[in-house]
């Protein structure tokens, strides 16, 4: 009784794989999807693609995202000074910015008269 023999696959040439690598790049498909549609071994495809890259035989650009410049505007943040809160004679006074010292003295004297 004769044994059924497995069909021997002949090795595929570098040209065969180069055409498929180029076809994959043009297709915009993932490697896995391309191999599935063309009934190719994903491992063999990856091997040949790497081999072509290492040999500098890349004939088409790899699917890389485009780099898009984004304009950036520079904003200057103006510091807003925190108010000084003063409690005097039962009153709360908020001083903002460069409050005049002479005016502050007069304000405190006036407030102390009401206490």
C-alpha positions in Angstrom: 0.0 0.0 0.0 1.5 3.3 -1.1 1.7 6.2 1.4 0.1 9.5 0.4 3.0 12.0 0.1 2.7 15.6 1.0 3.0 17.9 -1.9 6.4 19.6 -1.8 6.2 23.4 -2.2 8.9 24.9 -4.3 10.8 27.7 -2.7 9.6 31.1 -3.8 12.1 33.6 -5.2 13.1 36.9 -3.9 11.3 38.5 -6.9 8.1 36.8 -5.8 8.4 38.3 -2.3 9.6 41.7 -3.5 6.4 42.0 -5.6 4.3 41.1 -2.6 6.1 43.5 -0.3 5.5 46.3 -2.9 1.9 45.1 -3.3 1.3 45.3 0.4 2.7 48.8 0.7 0.5 50.0 -2.1 -2.6 48.2 -0.6 -2.7 50.1 2.7 -3.7 46.8 4.3 -2.0 45.4 7.5 0.6 42.8 6.8 -1.6 40.1 8.3 -4.7 41.1 6.2 -2.5 41.2 3.0 -1.1 37.8 3.7 -4.5 36.3 4.5 -6.0 37.7 1.2 -3.0 36.4 -0.8 -2.7 33.1 1.1 0.9 33.9 2.1 2.7 32.9 5.3 2.8 35.9 7.5 6.1 34.7 9.0 7.7 34.3 5.6 6.4 37.7 4.5 7.9 39.4 7.5 11.2 37.6 7.0 11.5 38.8 3.3 10.3 42.3 4.2 13.0 42.6 6.8 15.6 41.1 4.5 14.8 43.7 1.8 15.0 46.5 4.4 18.4 45.2 5.7 19.8 45.0 2.2 18.6 48.6 1.4 16.3 47.3 -1.4 13.3 49.1 -0.2 11.5 50.2 -3.4 8.5 52.0 -1.8 8.2 53.9 1.4 7.0 52.1 4.5 3.5 53.2 5.6 4.5 55.9 8.1 2.2 58.6 9.3 2.7 62.0 7.8 4.4 64.5 10.1 2.3 67.7 10.1 3.7 70.9 11.6 1.4 72.4 14.1 1.8 76.2 14.6 2.3 77.1 18.3 1.4 80.4 19.7 3.4 81.7 22.7 1.3 83.2 25.4 2.7 85.4 28.1 1.1 85.0 31.5 0.8 88.2 33.4 1.2 87.6 37.1 -1.7 88.9 39.0 -0.5 89.8 42.5 -2.4 88.3 45.3 -4.3 90.9 47.4 -3.0 91.7 50.9 -5.9 91.2 53.3 -5.7 93.4 56.4 -7.9 93.0 59.5 -8.0 96.3 61.4 -10.5 97.5 64.0 -13.1 94.8 63.1 -12.8 95.6 59.3 -11.3 93.6 56.5 -9.4 95.6 53.9 -8.0 94.1 50.7 -5.1 95.9 49.2 -4.3 95.1 45.6 -1.2 96.2 43.6 0.9 99.1 44.6 -1.4 100.7 47.2 0.0 104.1 48.4 1.5 103.8 51.9 0.4 107.3 52.9 -3.2 106.4 52.0 -3.0 103.2 54.0 -1.8 105.1 57.1 -4.8 107.5 56.8 -7.2 104.5 56.3 -6.0 102.8 59.4 -6.2 106.0 61.5 -9.8 106.5 60.2 -10.8 102.9 61.0 -9.3 103.1 64.5 -11.6 106.1 65.3 -14.7 104.0 64.6 -13.6 101.1 66.8 
